[in-house]
Amino acid sequence: MPWIRRRSRHAEPPAERLPDLEFLSLVRASLEASAPGVTLGAELKGNSLISPRGWAVSVAPPRHGGGHHYDLVALPDVSVQPDVPCFLDCVVAMTEDPRQAAEAWVQTAGACLLELLDPREHFASHAGPDHEHGVPGWNSITSGAVGFGLDADENRKMQTALLNANVLHRISDTFTEDLESPFFNGVTVFYGGRPGAMEAEIRVNGERHDAASVAMAALDLPEPATFTAVRYYALLLPVPAGGGEPDFPPSSPALPYPLSDPDSHSHCHSHGATHDCGEHLDPEHPGFELPLPHLIAELTEEERARRVRVSNEVIMVAEGVGNFLKVRLPVRLDDGRTVVYLAWIYLNAAVIGEFNERVHNGTLAGHRFEGLLCNAIGP
């Protein structure tokens, strides 16, 4: 479970709490930045962001907090009727910038929603009931930790400290009896404040859990040198009868699969493209994965952190550099074998936009498009 780098600051924020749909438009933009194509066709109606693929995010009536406080409800599958499964979270714009609140939700509870839609651990980590970082008796999907504070170094220090504290595993006996949903239960972990006035809070299904919050406060977490706040989110799912993985939601991926084989990322890349999973390169089916487009690899780490806005296994978007897509490049060898490179190509914005649209509406097969190869392929 990683800590999450904050995105760059935007223009001056509005002074008042945004109307529901205006706030949800910020949520939609942040979701799209995290998972390009996921909001394709999604509409803003009433108090909800509704996707034609069956998921939705709604703003609930405020139950507590001040003017920059937003209560959000995520519904991974609205077709489950009459009681639509959902999970709750609340966020506050600590700098009075609603964009900050929208991004905080997307990077935590929203990351868990994305992981439900596309369960390949691209957005959040999975742990079973017996895992050292899991919650006994439950399957868990856990976001990374996002930090808000006056100093970037203090943010990173507190994010690392909160993750290393393994909070939910250590205090699980204080709240698991109150997990009532047969689908999933949302748990927010928050730690923030000023030196000498830090607050530890656990929220279970949107409500503060006093016993769990007291137990978290007793974990002797370190204090920052200046104002800092850190949060992450976990979905806890019942273990199916007989054990195994949770069976909700139904497997209907909502995110694009830009490679020709939708399953190629499920277990290490095919054709022995990577060694990280412990497999050996198959001499009969050799393959190699090129981790970055050359233009991105040439950037310094600082430039990369500043410019890269979207980065996952198959799409990368970098401000002032370009849009990149990972593709298969088969090369026929003289001895009859084929070596497969997973390489990057550069696409202009219109082309990558059409690509995502075709993935979602099922018209990608046979579609041809042009791009520039962004890796040197040796002999």
N, C-alpha and C positions, 0 to 999 in steps of 0.2 A: 504494500500500500504506500504510494509515494506522497511526498508533499508536492504542492502544486504552485508553479510560478505564477505570480500575479501578472495580468495583462497590463499594457500601458494605459496611462490615464487618458480620459477623453476631455471634451470641452467642458466648460462650466456647467454643473448640473442644475436642474430646475430647483426652485426653493421649496415647492410643495410636493406632497405625495401625488404620484401620477394616477390618473384613472386606470382602472383594471386593464383595459385593452392596450393602453399605451405601455404599461409595464410588461404585459405579455409580449408585446412586439420586441422589447428588449430581450426577453427570455428566448423568443424565437431566433433572434439574431445570434445570441450566444450559443444556442443549441446547434445552429447551422455551422458556426465557426468550429465547434467541437467535432461535429459529425456531418461533413458536407453532404447535402442531399436528403438528410433526415426530415427536414421541414417542407420538402417539396409538396405543394398543393395544400399545405396546412392553412386554415382560415381562422380569423379572429371573429368570434361571434359571442354576443352576450358578455359573459365574463370568462370565456374559455378560448384557448388555442386548440383547435381540433384538426387532427390529421386524417386524411382519407384512408390511411392504413390502420386506423382503429385506436390510436392512442390520443390522449388529450391532457392538457394542463389547465387548471382553473384557479382563479383567485377566489378564496373563500372570504366571507365577511370577517373583518378584523375582530379578534377576540381579546387581544391584549397588545401592549406596545404603543409606541408613539406614532407620529405622522408619517414616518418613513419605514413603517413596518408592513410586511406583506406576508399573508398566510396563503400558501400554495398547496393544491391538491393534484397529485399525479395519478392518472388513470391509464395503466398500460394497455388495457383491452376493454373498450366500452361495449363490446358485443356480449360480454358476460352479464346477463340480466337475471333477475331484477336488481340484485345488489351488486353494483359494479365494484370490483376490487380497486382499492386506491390506497395511497399512503400520503401522509401529511408532513409538511415542514414549514417553518417560518424563517424569514430572513429580514434583516434590517440594514438599511444603508447607513453605515456608521459615519461616513463622511457626507451624508445627506445627498449622495449621488445614487439614484435608483439603478444606474447601470452596474454599480458595484454589487448591489443586492441581487440583481438578475444573474450576474456572473457567479456570485457565491452559491446561488441555488443550483445553477447548471453544473458547476464543478463538484457538487456534493450530492444532493438528492437527485438532481438531473442526471448526473453520471450513472447513478443506480438505475434510473429509468432507461437510459441508453443501453445499459448492460442487459436489462431485461429484454429489450428489443433485439439485441444482437449479442448473445452471451458468449463472447470469445475473449473476455478479460482485456478488451481494449480500453474500457472506460472505468472499470472498477474490478477489485480482486474478489475471488471466491474462496470460501473456506468451509470445510465440513465441520460437523459437531465435535470431532476429535482433534481438529487441527489446533496447534499451539496458539494461534492467533484467532481462533474461532470462538463461538459461543456454545458451550456444552448443551446438547439437545436440539440445536438448530443449525440449519444451513445459513450462511451469511454471504451477502454481497456488500462490499464496503468500498466507499470512495476514498480518494486521497484526501489529504488535509490541506485546507486553504487558509492562509493567514492574512490578517489585516492589521496594520500597525504603522507607527511612525518611522520605523527603521527596518530596512530590508533584511539586515543580518539578524536582528531580533526575531523577525517573522520566521526565517528559516530555522533558527535555533529552537523556537517554541513549536513549530510544526514537527520537527524531528523528535523533540521531547515528548509531545503528545502521542505520536505514533509508537515510539519505543515503549511508552507506558502500558500499551496493550490493555487499554481501559476496559473495554466491554468484556474481555475474557476474565479479567481479574475481579470484576464486580458483578458478574452475571447472576450470582445467587440473590442479588437484591432486586432484580426486576423481571426475570424470565417468567415468573408465575403470573405476571400481569400482561403477557403477550397473548392476545385473544384472537387475532385474525387467523382464519384458516388458510389465507393466501400468503400474506407477508405483513410484517410489522416494521414500521419505520422508527429508527432510533437516531437522535441527534446528539452528538458529543460536542460540547462547547467549553472553551477555557479562555478567559480573557479578562482584561482590566489593566490597572496600573500597579506598580510595585507596592505591596502592602494592602492592596484592595482587589485581589484576583477573585473571579467567580468561576466555579465549576458547576456545570449544569448538564443533566441528561434529560432529554425529552423523549417520551415513548408515545408514539402515535399522536404527536402534536401537543401533548400535555407534559408539563414538568413533573418528573418523578423524584420526589423528595428523598426517598431512601437511597436511590442510586446516585443522586447528586451529592449527598453527604458522603457516600462511600468513595466517590471520585475525588472529592475534596481531601479525603484522608490519604490519598496516594502520594502525597509529598511531591507534587509536581514543581519544577523550578519556576521562579518568577523572572519576568523580563526586566530589562533596565529601563524601559519606557512603555507607554501604552501599546499593548499588543493583544490581538484576539485571534484564536484559531478554532476551526470547526471541521468536523467531518460527519458523514452520514452512513448508516448501515441499514440494509434491509435484512430482516431475519425471517426465514421461511421454514415452515414445519418440515420435518424429515418425513418423507413418505413411508407408509407402512412397509416394512421389509427393508427399509434403508434405501440408499441410493440418492440420486440427484432430485431436486424438486421438479415437479412436472407442470409448474405454472410460470409464465404464460405459455399458451400453445406456440409451437415453433413456427412463427411466420415472420422472418427477419424483415426489419423495416429499413435497413441500411444497405447501401449499394455494395456489390461484390465486383470490383472492376476487373479482376482476373477471369480468365475463361472458365476456370473450375471454381465454383462457389465454395467448395470444401477445402480448397488448397491451403487455407490458413488455419484449419481446425486443429491440426497436429503439426508440426513443422512443415515447411514447404516441401512439395513433392520433388522428385528427382534429386533428393539429397541436397537441396539448395542451402541448407544451413546446418552447422555443426552444433548449435547451442543446445539442442534437445538431447544430445548424447548419442544420436544416430551416426553411423559411419557413412561416408560418401560411397554410393553404390557405383562400382566401376562400369556396370552395364548401363546405368542411367545417370551420368554425371550432371551436376548442375551447380550453379553458383548464384548467390544473391549479392547484389551491389547495394550497400545500405543507404547511400545518399546520392542524389544527383550531383554531378561534378560542381555545378555552380553553388550548391549549398555546402559541399565539402570544403570549398575554397574559403568560406567565411570563417572568421574567428568565432570562438565559442560565444563571445559577447555579442557579435553581430548576429549570429544564428539565433540566440535567445531573443534579440530585439526584433528581428525581421520575420521569423517563422510564426505564422498565425494559425496554421492548421498542420497537424502532423500525425499520421497514423501509418499503418503498414502499406497502404496503397495510394494515398493522396498526400501531397505536401504543397502548401501555399506559403510563399514567402514574399513579404512586401518589398517591392522594388526589384525583385528577382524573377518571379514567375510562378506558374502553376505546373505541378509535376504529377505524373501518373506512372505507377509501376506496372510493367507489362512483361509478358513472356517473350523472350527472343530465342527461338530454337536455331541452332547451328548444326548443320549436317557434317559429320566427320567422314574422313576418307574410308574408315573401316566399316561404315554403315551405321554406326551409333549416332545419336543426336545429343548434344550437350545443350542444356536449357539455362539461359541466363535470365534472372529476374532483374531487369534494368529499368531505368527511369527515362521518360520522354517529357519534353516540354510541350504544353498545350496552351493556346490562348484562352481567355476566359470564356468566350462564347462556345468553344469546342468542349471544354470540360463541363460547362453547364449543360449542353445537350447530351453529353455522355451520361451524366447523373440522371437526367430526365429519362433517357432510354432505359437505363438500368431499372428504374422504378416502374415504368409502364410496360416492361417486357419486350421492347423493340430493339434491343441491342444486337441481337443475333444478325449477322450479315452487314451491320453498319460499318462503314469505312470512314476513317478520319485521319488527318495528317498531323504529325508532330515531329519534333526534332529530338534525336537521340542525345541523351545527356550524360552518357558514360562512355569511356573508351573501352572497347572490347578487344582484348589481346588475342593473339593466335592460339 
